[in-house]
């Protein structure tokens, strides 16, 4: 029995061609894992070892699972870790004295400003201040007349001993989200985010993208995780790392691998998302329009006549010339008689009379057209259509008599005598909704109930009345908000980049030191999991032992 120590720097199976093999004896190689039991495999030539000096890896199982990955072998030096700076030192030409002095002063001032703005405690203080102002904006009623604040925050009895109407009006807290103080803090926070991105996050990404080989075993052992594998090949380690999803690069005896680069880009994405949210919120607060209108069935209105600007960025658009026509208004009811839902059949027309769109809207189902959103928010009782003694029909206007929460009461009056008399008498009609009308005689006594759809007459004090129809009115809210798509995009990007930021950016270096492979690595997150992962990968690296067969027969 003789043995042969395999050289890990040469192809593993080329030794089989140097020794004649007996037909009844198969040469076998003992390949033992550093942390596992020794196992025996047949010795057959494989392309994996013979082609390691080529520029790509062999077709192994790891490569089949990662078809787009390969180990890159460098014949020359990797990309430099630092870029040469251009300027006076690079081109040999300097600026004239005064111009160079001004440019240097500007650069120093810019660096100082960026250093101040990118300060983390400052950014945190800005966010807390903005949150406090937002909370204050929900406490102070917004958009009221000055007299309202004079009465609610008088100087004679200041809130907290100092807070009066002067604070509200002078600082613009009556329109908090478009006030100079609030917008100024938003701009300051945006500058802090951009400064942090420029001075910290972008350089980190640039450094992470560079291929940095370490040519010293001591440098590798100084990493967060370090280990060594005796009698192993750095190229075998590269195959194992590639199968685990790492991008692997080889240069002579040195190896560099990384994965999770997306995690390095995530903070930049988070900052961009926050900027989008702030821009969209500012545009919504200072660049939108809002209006409310109550329209009886069958009438119409022009959008621009009902809209009011919310801020200095509010500019009307061509769609404000659209005309809205209420084709029909109706309601659904519960079995108890309470209103369950109300609907408005709306048509939108251009000024030349062409119908642009039509939709029946309801609560939580608005109509959207060219940046305008029309919401169904309220309803009313516009008129009661009746016939009197066979004459008519007449439309009697219904007036709101009581509004207590959702409880509504409408009423009208039909004179039966001389309408010009100071003691005019007549028939009173009351309704809580559009489905039933309660009638009272001249003395105020109950006379009966009629449904508009029944067409049944009722005689009161010698007057025959028929309720022909109940005409409702729809309450609509209209608004334009150009910031909504930007805010939605910002929040969507924020959720995505926040999840991506949890991806660990892991780096591994290795060096072939004789027959020993020195391994070191680090990660920016999940350090304990990274240690366990690397230990598991090292368990898979084969340890080259000896040929334990009498090859000469």
C-alpha positions in Angstrom: 0.0 0.0 0.0 1.3 3.4 -0.9 -0.1 6.8 -0.6 0.1 10.1 -2.5 -0.5 13.6 -1.1 -2.6 15.6 -3.5 -1.5 19.1 -4.4 -4.5 21.4 -3.9 -3.2 23.9 -6.4 -3.4 21.4 -9.3 -6.2 19.6 -10.9 -7.6 17.0 -8.5 -7.8 14.1 -10.8 -4.8 14.5 -13.1 -2.9 12.2 -10.8 -4.8 9.2 -12.1 -3.2 9.4 -15.6 0.3 9.2 -14.1 -0.2 5.8 -12.5 -1.3 2.6 -14.2 -4.4 1.2 -12.7 -5.0 -2.5 -12.3 -8.2 -3.8 -13.9 -9.3 -5.4 -10.6 -8.4 -2.4 -8.4 -10.1 1.0 -8.6 -8.2 3.9 -7.3 -10.2 5.7 -4.7 -9.7 9.1 -3.1 -10.6 9.8 0.4 -12.4 13.2 0.5 -13.1 14.2 4.1 -15.1 17.2 5.3 -13.4 19.2 7.9 -16.3 18.7 10.2 -17.8 15.6 8.8 -17.0 11.9 8.6 -14.6 10.6 5.8 -16.3 9.3 2.7 -15.0 7.3 -0.3 -15.7 8.3 -4.0 -14.6 6.8 -7.3 -11.6 8.5 -8.9 -12.7 9.6 -12.3 -11.4 12.6 -14.4 -13.8 15.6 -13.9 -13.8 18.9 -15.7 -14.3 20.8 -12.5 -10.5 20.6 -11.6 -9.1 20.5 -15.1 -10.8 23.8 -16.1 -10.2 25.8 -13.0 -7.5 27.7 -14.8 -10.1 28.9 -17.3 -12.2 32.0 -16.9 -15.4 30.3 -15.9 -16.5 27.6 -13.5 -17.5 24.1 -14.7 -21.1 22.9 -15.0 -21.6 21.7 -11.4 -24.8 21.3 -9.5 -24.2 24.7 -7.9 -24.0 26.3 -11.3 -27.1 24.6 -12.5 -29.0 26.2 -9.6 -27.3 29.5 -10.3 -27.0 29.6 -14.1 -26.4 33.3 -14.2 -23.5 33.2 -11.6 -19.9 32.5 -12.3 -16.5 32.9 -10.6 -14.5 35.6 -12.2 -10.8 35.0 -12.5 -8.6 38.1 -12.7 -5.3 38.0 -14.7 -4.6 41.5 -13.7 -5.4 43.7 -10.7 -9.0 44.2 -9.7 -10.7 47.6 -10.0 -8.9 50.2 -7.8 -10.3 50.8 -4.3 -10.0 54.5 -4.7 -10.5 56.8 -7.7 -7.9 59.3 -8.8 -9.2 62.8 -8.2 -9.1 65.2 -11.1 -8.2 68.8 -10.6 -5.1 70.8 -10.3 -3.0 67.8 -9.3 -4.4 65.7 -12.1 -4.0 68.0 -15.0 -1.1 70.0 -13.8 -3.1 73.2 -14.2 -4.3 75.3 -11.2 -6.9 78.0 -11.1 -5.8 81.7 -10.9 -5.2 82.9 -7.4 -8.5 84.7 -6.7 -10.6 82.2 -8.5 -9.0 79.3 -6.8 -9.4 81.0 -3.4 -13.1 81.6 -4.0 -13.6 78.1 -5.3 -11.8 76.6 -2.2 -13.9 78.7 0.1 -17.1 77.6 -1.6 -16.0 73.9 -1.3 -15.2 74.3 2.4 -18.5 76.0 3.1 -20.4 73.4 1.2 -18.7 70.6 3.1 -19.5 72.3 6.4 -23.1 72.7 5.4 -23.4 69.1 4.4 -21.8 68.0 7.6 -24.3 70.0 9.7 -27.3 68.9 7.6 -26.4 65.2 7.6 -26.2 65.2 11.4 -28.5 62.4 12.7 -29.6 64.2 15.9 -30.6 67.2 13.8 -32.7 65.1 11.5 -34.4 63.3 14.4 -35.2 66.7 16.0 -36.7 68.0 12.7 -38.9 64.9 12.5 -40.1 65.2 16.1 -40.9 69.0 15.6 -42.8 68.3 12.4 -44.8 65.6 14.2 -45.6 68.0 17.0 -46.8 70.6 14.6 -49.0 68.1 12.9 -50.5 67.1 16.2 -51.1 70.8 17.0 -52.8 71.2 13.6 -55.3 68.6 14.6 -56.0 70.4 17.9 -56.4 73.9 16.4 -59.4 74.3 14.1 -58.2 75.0 10.6 -59.5 77.5 8.1 -61.7 79.5 10.5 -62.3 83.3 10.4 -60.1 85.5 12.6 -63.0 86.3 14.9 -63.3 82.6 15.8 -59.7 82.6 17.1 -60.2 85.9 18.9 -62.9 84.3 20.9 -61.4 80.9 21.4 -57.8 82.1 22.3 -58.4 85.5 24.0 -55.5 87.5 25.3 -57.3 88.0 28.6 -57.3 84.3 29.3 -54.3 82.7 27.4 -54.1 78.9 27.2 -51.2 77.5 29.1 -50.5 81.0 30.3 -49.1 82.3 27.0 -50.9 80.8 24.0 -53.3 83.4 22.4 -54.7 84.1 19.0 -51.5 86.0 18.1 -49.6 82.7 18.0 -52.3 81.2 15.8 -52.6 84.0 13.3 -49.0 85.4 13.2 -47.4 81.9 12.7 -50.1 80.7 10.3 -51.3 77.9 12.6 -54.9 78.5 11.3 -53.6 76.8 8.1 -50.9 74.7 9.7 -49.9 72.6 6.7 -49.3 75.5 4.4 -47.8 77.8 7.1 -44.2 79.1 6.5 -43.0 77.4 9.7 -44.3 73.9 8.7 -43.1 74.2 5.1 -39.7 75.5 6.2 -39.2 72.5 8.5 -40.2 70.1 5.6 -37.6 71.8 3.4 -35.0 71.5 6.1 -35.7 67.8 6.6 -35.5 67.3 2.9 -32.1 68.9 2.8 -31.0 66.7 5.7 -32.1 63.6 3.9 -30.3 64.6 0.7 -27.2 65.6 2.6 -27.1 62.2 4.4 -27.6 60.4 1.1 -24.8 62.3 -0.6 -22.3 62.2 2.2 -23.0 58.7 3.7 -25.1 56.3 1.8 -23.8 56.9 -1.8 -20.1 56.5 -0.7 -21.1 53.3 1.2 -22.6 51.9 -2.0 -19.6 52.8 -4.0 -17.2 51.1 -1.6 -19.5 48.0 -1.4 -19.5 47.6 -5.2 -15.7 47.5 -5.5 -13.9 44.1 -5.6 -11.4 44.2 -2.8 -9.0 41.3 -2.5 -7.0 40.8 0.7 -3.6 39.3 0.1 -2.6 38.9 3.8 -3.8 36.2 6.1 -3.6 38.6 9.0 -5.9 41.0 7.3 -8.5 38.3 6.8 -8.3 37.1 10.4 -9.1 40.6 11.6 -12.7 40.3 10.2 -15.8 39.8 12.3 -15.7 36.1 11.4 -12.5 34.2 10.7 -11.5 30.5 10.3 -9.1 28.3 8.4 -9.4 25.0 6.5 -6.3 22.8 6.3 -5.7 20.8 3.2 -8.5 22.6 1.2 -8.7 24.5 -2.1 -9.9 28.1 -2.3 -11.5 27.1 -5.7 -13.6 24.5 -4.0 -14.7 27.2 -1.6 -15.6 29.4 -4.5 -17.9 26.7 -5.9 -19.7 26.3 -2.5 -20.1 30.1 -2.1 -21.5 30.4 -5.6 -24.1 27.7 -4.9 -25.1 29.7 -1.8 -25.9 32.8 -3.9 -22.6 34.7 -3.6 -20.9 36.6 -6.4 -17.4 35.1 -6.4 -14.2 36.6 -7.8 -10.8 34.9 -7.9 -7.3 36.3 -8.5 -4.5 33.9 -8.0 -4.7 32.5 -4.4 -7.1 35.3 -3.3 -10.9 35.0 -3.3 -13.6 37.7 -2.7 -17.3 37.0 -2.5 -20.4 39.0 -1.6 -24.2 38.9 -1.7 -27.0 41.2 -0.6 -25.9 44.3 -2.5 -29.6 45.4 -2.6 -29.5 46.0 1.1 -26.9 48.7 0.5 -29.1 50.6 -1.9 -32.2 50.4 0.4 -31.3 53.4 2.7 -31.1 55.5 -0.4 -34.5 54.3 -1.5 -35.9 55.0 1.9 -34.7 58.6 1.7 -36.1 59.0 -1.8 -39.4 57.6 -0.6 -39.6 60.0 2.3 -38.8 62.9 -0.1 -41.7 61.8 -2.4 -44.1 61.7 0.6 -43.1 65.2 1.7 -43.3 66.6 -1.8 -46.7 64.9 -2.4 -48.0 66.1 1.0 -46.9 69.6 0.4 -48.5 69.6 -3.1 -51.8 68.3 -1.6 -51.8 70.9 1.1 -50.8 73.9 -1.0 -51.8 72.9 -4.5 -55.3 71.4 -4.3 -58.9 72.8 -4.7 -62.0 71.9 -2.7 -65.6 72.7 -2.9 -69.1 71.6 -1.7 -72.5 72.0 -3.4 -76.0 70.8 -2.9 -77.9 70.4 -6.2 -81.6 69.4 -6.6 -82.4 66.6 -9.0 -82.5 67.8 -12.6 -80.2 70.8 -12.2 -76.6 71.3 -13.1 -73.5 73.4 -12.1 -70.0 74.2 -13.4 -67.1 72.7 -11.6 -65.0 75.9 -11.5 -67.9 77.8 -9.8 -67.7 75.6 -6.7 -64.0 75.2 -6.3 -61.8 77.2 -3.8 -58.0 77.1 -3.8 -56.2 75.7 -0.7 -52.8 77.3 -1.2 -50.3 79.2 -3.2 -49.6 76.3 -5.5 -53.3 75.9 -6.5 -53.8 76.6 -10.2 -57.1 75.8 -12.1 -57.0 73.4 -15.0 -59.0 73.1 -18.2 -61.3 70.5 -16.5 -62.8 73.3 -14.3 -64.9 74.2 -17.3 -66.8 70.9 -17.0 -70.5 71.1 -16.4 -72.1 68.5 -14.0 -75.8 67.5 -14.5 -77.7 65.6 -11.8 -79.9 63.2 -13.8 -81.4 61.5 -10.7 -81.1 61.3 -7.0 -82.5 58.4 -5.0 -82.1 56.5 -1.7 -82.2 53.0 -0.3 -83.7 52.2 3.1 -83.4 49.6 5.8 -86.4 47.6 6.9 -86.7 49.9 9.9 -87.2 52.9 7.5 -83.7 54.4 8.1 -81.7 55.6 5.1 -79.1 53.0 4.2 -77.5 54.5 1.1 -78.1 57.3 -1.3 -77.1 57.7 -5.0 -76.6 60.4 -7.6 -76.7 59.7 -11.3 -74.3 62.3 -12.7 -73.4 63.3 -16.3 -70.4 65.5 -17.1 -70.6 67.7 -20.2 -68.1 70.0 -22.0 -69.1 73.6 -22.5 -70.3 72.8 -26.1 -72.8 70.2 -24.7 -70.9 67.0 -25.4 -71.3 64.3 -22.7 -67.9 63.3 -21.5 -68.8 60.6 -19.0 -71.7 59.4 -16.8 -71.7 57.5 -13.6 -74.0 56.7 -10.6 -72.0 57.5 -7.5 -72.7 56.7 -3.9 -70.9 56.9 -0.6 -67.3 55.6 -0.9 -67.7 55.2 -4.7 -66.8 58.6 -6.2 -66.6 59.8 -9.8 -63.1 60.6 -11.0 -62.5 62.6 -14.2 -59.3 64.4 -15.4 -58.0 65.0 -11.9 -61.4 66.0 -10.4 -63.0 63.7 -7.8 -66.7 64.0 -7.0 -67.8 62.4 -3.7 -71.4 61.6 -2.5 -71.4 63.1 1.0 -74.9 64.3 1.9 -78.5 64.5 0.8 -81.4 66.8 1.3 -85.1 67.4 0.5 -85.5 70.0 -2.3 -89.2 70.2 -3.1 -92.5 68.4 -2.8 -94.6 68.2 -6.0 -98.4 68.2 -5.4 -101.7 68.8 -7.1 -104.4 70.9 -5.3 -108.0 70.3 -6.2 -106.9 68.9 -9.5 -104.8 71.9 -10.4 -101.0 71.8 -10.8 -98.7 70.2 -10.2 -97.0 72.7 -7.9 -93.5 72.5 -6.4 -93.4 73.4 -2.7 -89.9 74.1 -1.5 -88.9 72.0 1.6 -86.9 73.8 4.3 -84.7 72.0 6.9 -86.3 72.3 10.3 -84.0 70.2 12.4 -80.6 68.6 11.9 -79.3 66.6 14.8 -76.6 64.3 13.6 -78.2 62.0 11.0 -81.7 62.9 12.1 -83.2 65.2 9.6 -86.6 67.0 9.4 -87.9 68.9 6.4 -91.2 70.9 6.1 -93.3 73.0 3.8 -96.6 75.0 4.0 -99.6 75.1 1.6 -101.8 78.2 2.2 -105.5 77.5 1.9 -106.8 81.1 2.4 -105.5 84.5 1.5 -101.7 84.3 1.3 -101.4 88.0 2.0 -103.4 87.9 5.2 -101.4 88.4 8.4 -103.2 85.4 9.9 -102.8 83.1 6.9 -103.8 79.5 7.5 -102.9 76.4 5.6 -101.8 72.7 5.5 -98.4 71.7 7.0 -96.4 68.9 5.5 -93.4 67.3 7.3 -90.9 64.6 6.2 -87.8 62.9 7.5 -86.9 61.3 4.2 -88.3 60.9 0.6 -90.5 57.9 1.3 -93.4 59.3 3.4 -95.0 62.7 4.0 -97.0 63.6 7.2 -99.8 66.1 6.8 -101.5 68.4 9.4 -104.6 70.5 9.0 -105.0 74.2 9.8 -105.3 73.6 13.5 -102.1 71.6 13.5 -103.9 68.3 14.0 -102.6 65.2 12.4 -104.4 64.5 9.1 -102.7 61.5 7.5 -99.6 60.1 5.9 -99.0 59.7 2.2 -96.3 58.1 0.1 -95.2 60.0 -3.0 -95.4 56.9 -5.1 -99.0 56.0 -4.0 -100.8 58.9 -5.8 -103.6 58.6 -3.2 -105.5 61.8 -2.6 -106.2 63.2 0.9 -108.9 65.7 1.8 -108.0 68.3 4.5 -110.3 71.2 5.4 -112.1 70.9 2.0 -108.9 70.8 0.0 -108.0 67.7 -2.0 -104.2 67.1 -2.2 -102.3 64.5 -4.1 -98.5 64.0 -3.4 -97.1 63.6 -6.9 -93.3 63.4 -6.2 -90.6 64.0 -3.6 -87.6 65.8 -5.2 -84.4 65.2 -3.4 -81.1 67.1 -3.6 -77.7 65.6 -3.6 -74.8 66.9 -1.5 -71.5 66.6 -3.3 -67.9 67.3 -2.4 -65.5 68.1 -5.2 -61.7 68.3 -4.9 -58.5 68.1 -7.0 -55.4 66.8 -5.2 -52.3 66.5 -7.5 -50.2 65.2 -4.6 -52.1 61.9 -4.0 -50.3 59.8 -6.7 -46.9 61.1 -5.4 -47.8 60.2 -1.8 -49.0 56.8 -2.8 -45.9 56.2 -4.8 -43.8 57.3 -1.9 -45.5 55.1 0.6 -45.3 52.1 -1.8 -41.6 52.7 -2.3 -41.1 53.2 1.4 -42.6 49.8 2.2 -40.6 48.1 -0.5 -37.2 49.7 0.4 -37.8 49.1 4.1 -38.2 45.4 3.5 -35.1 45.4 1.2 -33.1 47.2 3.9 -33.3 44.0 6.0 -31.3 42.1 3.4 -27.8 41.6 4.8 -24.8 42.7 2.8 -22.3 39.9 3.4 -18.7 39.8 2.3 -16.2 36.9 2.5 -12.4 36.9 1.8 -10.2 33.8 1.5 -6.5 33.2 0.8 -4.8 30.0 -0.2 -1.8 29.7 2.2 0.0 26.6 1.1 -2.5 23.8 1.7 -4.6 25.9 4.1 -7.4 28.2 3.2 -7.8 31.2 5.5 -11.4 32.6 5.5 -12.8 35.8 6.9 -16.0 37.7 6.5 -18.4 40.3 7.8 -22.0 41.5 7.4 -23.9 44.6 8.3 -26.9 42.7 9.7 -27.8 39.4 11.4 -24.2 38.7 12.5 -25.1 35.6 14.4 -27.0 34.1 11.5 -24.0 35.0 9.2 -21.6 33.1 11.4 -23.9 30.0 11.3 -24.3 30.3 7.6 -20.6 30.5 6.9 -19.9 27.6 9.3 -22.4 25.5 7.3 -20.8 26.4 4.0 -17.3 25.5 5.3 -18.7 22.1 6.3 -19.4 21.5 2.7 -15.8 22.3 1.5 -14.0 19.0 0.7 -10.7 18.3 2.6 -8.1 16.6 0.4 -6.4 13.7 2.2 -4.5 10.9 0.4 -4.8 8.1 -2.1 -5.1 4.9 -0.1 -4.6 2.3 -2.8 -1.6 0.3 -4.2 -1.7 1.9 -7.6 1.3 -0.2 -8.9 -0.5 -3.4 -8.3 
